[in-house]
Amino acid sequence: MTVPFLDLKAQYEQIEKDIRREIDEVLKTTGFVLGPKVEAFENSMAELCGTKHCVAVNSGTAAVHSILWASDMPPGSGVIVPPNTFTATVEPVILAGHVPVFVDVEEEYYTLSPEKVRDYLESSGSPGNVVDPKSGATVRAILSVDLYGQPANNHALEEIADEYGLILLEDACQAHGAELSGRRAGSFGQAAAFSFYPGKNLGAFGEGGAVTTDSDQMAEKVRMIRDHGSREKYYYERIGHNYRMAAFQGAVLGVKIKHIKSWNYRRAEAAARYDQLLRDLPVKTPSVREGALHVFHLYTVHIPERDGLREYLSERGIASGLHYPIPLHLQKAYRHLGYEEGDFPVTEYNSVSNITLPIFPEITPEQQQEVADGIRGYFG
Ligand SMILES: Cc1ncc(COP(=O)(O)O)c(C=O)c1O
């Protein structure tokens, strides 16, 4: 039996009728950009996140860029980011004219470590005046990442941000519907970014993204940024971009968001099944933070040397992924920031030890057994 990493066809079969009806309505109106389907989706997404606003954009990268841009920090500000994330967390920091400042992640959850952030801040200045020793940039923000489907320790990061007068932003691109102590991913800090890349827990039929926030001002700025800095046709108040969501994506996401809670529930069930199947094998299964609802966008396990296992599984038709194989501080694109191997040991350990197993709401117990048997076979 082969096991795919993700099976979007199985999902489409459940919702095909509704999707076709919604897409047909868009076709008939010929309104292909933003419009009522996107607005309806924004309302549902704000409700899911428990935020006052949701502003839909056309990718998660655009969403991260928009929240950084709308923060209106002076050019060249330092933004604390984890090196253990997808490049699209950090790339927009540079696109927005700022300086990424890497701080390592927690050993247990692989998300930005509040202790290490505090150590960094204490050794680089005092509240209201933190200067990054490497770049000379004044640190003004923390961009936390809710990784693999669970929130970072955003409560602790929020406290630190308040104490040091920093802006907290949240990259929730992997955590649709996740929670921490009753608060939804997307509701921490000043604003959050989501991606609706097709493989996400909530995926569009193409690219898509959104910003969630409780701030009227932030929402208004992001609405302007997504439409060339304009609030009113022919008037350009600031520099923006074309980050508008396509109407088709709003229509698709409006159908899919109705299923997100049950899909997330099934992912969590599948994760619990893997935990059981793998319990006597030498792999470290994912840890769930106390008080967190983990929505298992990814089920990432760790073994000291994962390449052999990945190859063994692949030969048996079992797909797997790597999140992430090369830490961002060691990528060519970020070399100019001056970091070196050894700077972030937890991220570096993760890069050689992580392997992500297939997980999606429709995965069957038989498919999961096949994956577990494959891992058992590898260990002999
Ligand atoms: C943590 C993180 N940030 C940002 C992004 C960027 O999203 P997109 O691919 O929709 O631009 C992603 C998506 O893969 C992500 O996982």
The ligand as a Tripos MOL2 file, in Angstrom:
@<TRIPOS>MOLECULE
LIG
   16    16     1     0     0
SMALL
NO_CHARGES

@<TRIPOS>ATOM
      1 C1          5.1510   29.4380    8.7670 C.3       1 LIG1
      2 C2          4.7480   29.9300    7.4100 C.ar      1 LIG1
      3 N1          4.8280   31.2540    7.1440 N.ar      1 LIG1
      4 C3          4.4770   31.7540    5.9500 C.ar      1 LIG1
      5 C4          4.0170   30.9330    4.9360 C.ar      1 LIG1
      6 C5          3.7300   31.5360    3.6070 C.3       1 LIG1
      7 O1          2.5030   31.2090    3.0720 O.3       1 LIG1
      8 P1          2.2510   31.1550    1.4850 P.3       1 LIG1
      9 O2          2.9100   29.9290    0.9810 O.co2     1 LIG1
     10 O3          0.7500   31.0960    1.4070 O.co2     1 LIG1
     11 O4          2.7870   32.3890    0.8870 O.co2     1 LIG1
     12 C6          3.8820   29.5650    5.1790 C.ar      1 LIG1
     13 C7          3.3580   28.6670    4.1380 C.2       1 LIG1
     14 O5          3.8880   27.6950    3.7330 O.2       1 LIG1
     15 C8          4.2850   29.0450    6.4390 C.ar      1 LIG1
     16 O6          4.2200   27.7350    6.6950 O.3       1 LIG1
@<TRIPOS>BOND
     1     1     2 1
     2     2     3 ar
     3     2    15 ar
     4     3     4 ar
     5     4     5 ar
     6     5     6 1
     7     5    12 ar
     8     6     7 1
     9     7     8 1
    10     8     9 2
    11     8    10 1
    12     8    11 1
    13    12    13 1
    14    12    15 ar
    15    13    14 2
    16    15    16 1
@<TRIPOS>SUBSTRUCTURE
     1 LIG1         1 GROUP 0 **** ****
